[in-house]
Amino acid sequence: MVRLRVRIRFAKQGDLRLIGHRDLMRCLERLFRRAGLPLGFSQGFHPKPRMTFPSALAVGIEGLDEVMELELAEPATADDLMRRLTPQAPPGLTFRAVQVLPEGAKKVQLRSASYEASIPASERAGLAERIERLLAASSWPVERARGRRSIDVRPLVLDLALADGVLTMRLRLCSDGSAGVREMLAALGLADVEQRGAHLRRTALEAA
């Protein structure tokens, strides 16, 4: 049986940011079927398409450079896959790149995620100072939602800056715990900034 692994970079923008991860997976599965791609399936009583997302995107956040991996059951070239996928994409979904992986290639390992948010003028007072304090601190514990254990976000912050009203951050992704962008906003006293008009975007996922 042919098992062709494919890595796809895509953008999820506009109203599509409002659908959850499971809905996105169903949307993509239907899209792949319309494009005539023979999906690879898991074994067992309830076979599922072999699709993996190393870092699922939270509802309400745009993703400009997301990554997923897919297994197909017949050979194909990257150019052919891009040609077949692009016309099937709904508004808000853009395929940016397709890579056919060599046999035996490891699954993608992500190192960091970058985000940006336009901060309303009413929320910027004192923000630069809070950023400086966080970056100068040796630790910065944050209480997580829903009774989960607290997390020290300071070792996970690779870059954090405010310029021209836009907050940018690059956060380390690791298997033993990573900080979400909304946890970082809460750590900066911006927990309700989205309700005040801020729009969150994940601008990049950096692979190892």
C-alpha positions, 0 to 999 in steps of 0.5 A, a space after each residue: 500500500 502506498 503511503 505518501 506523507 504530505 506537509 501543507 502550510 495554509 492560512 485560516 483568516 476572516 470568518 473562518 477563524 470563528 470555527 473550532 479545530 474539529 470543524 476545521 478538520 471536517 472542512 479539510 476532509 471534505 475539501 480533500 475528497 472534493 479535490 479527489 485525493 485518496 486519503 490514508 486511513 487508520 485501522 480499526 472499527 472506526 477508521 479516520 483520515 491520517 491528518 495531524 496538526 502539531 499545534 491546533 489554533 484556538 477559536 477566534 485567532 487567525 493563522 497566517 502560516 499554519 501547518 498540517 501533515 496528511 497521508 495519501 494512498 497514492 503517489 502525487 507531486 507537490 505541484 499537482 496537489 496544489 493545483 487540485 487543492 486551491 480551487 476547492 478552498 472556501 473563503 478564508 482558507 489559503 494553501 500556501 505551500 505543499 511538500 511531499 515528504 521523503 520516506 521515513 521523514 520524521 513528523 514536524 517538530 515545532 519550536 516556536 509560535 509567533 503572534 501579533 495583536 493590535 492593542 487599542 489605545 485605551 489599553 496601552 497605558 503602562 503596557 511597555 513597562 509591564 513588558 519590561 518587567 516581564 522580560 527582566 524577571 527570572 520567573 513569571 507564574 500565571 494561573 491557568 484556567 479551569 483549575 489547571 496548574 500554574 505555569 511559569 511563562 518567562 522561560 517560554 517567551 523568546 521575543 515580546 515587544 510593543 511598537 506602533 500599537 501592535 504587540 508581537 510575541 514569539 513563544 517557545 513550544 515544548 512537549 512539557 508545557 507551552 503558554 498560549 497567547 491568551 495566557 500571555 495577554 493575561 500575564 500582561 494585564 490584557 485578559 479582556 483585550 479581545 472584548 475591547 477590539 483587539 484582533 489576534 493573529 498567529 503569524 508563524 510556526 517555526 519548525 525544527 
